Amino acid sequence: MKHIANHPATADMQALDAAHHLHPFTDTAALNKVGARIITSAKGVMLRDSEGNDILDAMAGLWCVNIGYGRDEMADVAARQMRELPYYNTFFQTSHPMVIALAEKIAALTPGDLNRTFFSSGGSDANDTNIRLVRHYWASLGKPEKTHIIARQNGYHGSTLGAASLGGMAAMHAQGGLPIPDISHIAQPYWYAEGGDLSPEEFGLKAAQTLATEIERLGEENVAAFIAEPVQGAGGVIVPPETYWPEIQRICDAHEILLIVDEVITGFGRTGAWFGSETYGIKPDIMTIAKGLSSGYQPIGGSVVSERVAAVFAEKGGEFNHGYTYSGHPVAAAVALENLRILDEENIVKTVATETAPYLAQRWAELGQHPLVGEARISGLMAAIELTPDASARAPFLEPGSVGPICRDHCFGHNLVMRHVGDKMIISPPLVISKAEIDTLVDTAHKALDLTLADATKHGLMKAGSR
Ligand SMILES: *Cc1c(COP(=O)(O)O)cnc(C)c1O
């Protein structure tokens, strides 16, 4: 592994970090007490920190490093592109070879007639684009009153004002007066916590039907779109019951609304197909992409639109008064294109589908048998376990959110990055993870669960609460 040997001492970097760096999604006071863990290099699925520890990254960064770390081809392509054309914009009737090639490749890979991409720098701004895009679409068709967007509780669509409003994260809405007007949130298909006595299939139908109820409440003539993730990621890897997406699709087809599918996590192989829309049989009018599009090597995202949507722009939209300085950035586009070449030519998505996802599913199910675990669920190479004081009752802890962080710390202490969402533990490893590395991941998680159970018992945290 390449190692930058000359960085300053860890404590010095932590002090400077605390003095000058405001971290995203972080309690700054709590961070400054312990100091940030400083990652200095990475290769494959392994991170190295400034103390020389090698850590298995079961989150692929933030769900994004699909091809794994340290691919020289990606660096070479970026350097070549910076020398040739480091920047040019795509406003004002100009384009450049890399963004053209990338847009064509995305059109070829995405299902159905999703053939045109509006580029952004990430998922949040792509979803902001989607808000403006669907409203402009309906206005262009003479229906300017169709502005309302229906989203879901506990969905995640990013952190800008618009994207966080589409998201259904209560903690985000609590800061800064969100959501913005004309966005509302329906039920999520989270059977484990919200299914009660219904079977997962019954509950999936019931959750989907809240979309029809909401369209009726608002009046179809006021609704522009519905947005959802095929599998909720940041919400806790919530895999919907099998009945959910077919019913959502039926409701969208029966109404005059657009379906926006946020594939920022599920895109580019995560669920064992190129797109979650294929895994779950969804037909999006607009697809949000980012993260795995470049495997995180460069910031790039986009909104891929169907012919139905594109036609309105081509025929009667006039100017779309919207764009980003870095829409279709040439270096990001070149790097994304190389990432897609690697995913494609090295059969990475197929290997996930036929080998590593089935193997992880089998080993992940073993964690479901642990006394601290109420459910183990998985879709391709994204998975979750629910920690519980009483598995048979699917009970939450009396103090919600008290046990997940303990488990996360035990994982980190054993050189495994696993994330907690409340008392759920989640993973989304690089798609190139091997079976031997899956063994290390699951064995370490098992050890962490044992230690967590001992701690939770010792500290009196194993009391059940109610939903
Ligand atoms: C991460 C994420 C986003 C936001 O992407 P950023 O690049 O962080 O702006 C949007 N949607 C989903 C489903 C995500 O997981």
The ligand as a MOL file (V3000), in Angstrom:
LIG
                    3D

  0  0  0     0  0            999 V3000
M  V30 BEGIN CTAB
M  V30 COUNTS 15 15 0 0 0
M  V30 BEGIN ATOM
M  V30 1 C -25.9560 10.4480 -0.6930 0
M  V30 2 C -27.3160 10.5580 -1.2590 0
M  V30 3 C -27.7600 11.7430 -1.8480 0
M  V30 4 C -26.9640 13.0260 -1.7810 0
M  V30 5 O -25.8100 12.9640 -2.5420 0
M  V30 6 P -24.6210 14.0300 -2.2490 0
M  V30 7 O -23.6230 13.6700 -3.3010 0
M  V30 8 O -24.1820 13.8090 -0.8390 0
M  V30 9 O -25.1700 15.3850 -2.4600 0
M  V30 10 C -28.9920 11.7500 -2.4730 0
M  V30 11 N -29.7460 10.6460 -2.5030 0
M  V30 12 C -29.3640 9.4920 -1.9290 0
M  V30 13 C -30.2470 8.2900 -2.0310 0
M  V30 14 C -28.1450 9.4130 -1.2720 0
M  V30 15 O -27.7830 8.2930 -0.6550 0
M  V30 END ATOM
M  V30 BEGIN BOND
M  V30 1 1 1 2
M  V30 2 1 2 3
M  V30 3 2 2 14
M  V30 4 1 3 4
M  V30 5 2 3 10
M  V30 6 1 4 5
M  V30 7 1 5 6
M  V30 8 2 6 7
M  V30 9 1 6 8
M  V30 10 1 6 9
M  V30 11 1 10 11
M  V30 12 2 11 12
M  V30 13 1 12 13
M  V30 14 1 12 14
M  V30 15 1 14 15
M  V30 END BOND
M  V30 END CTAB
M  END
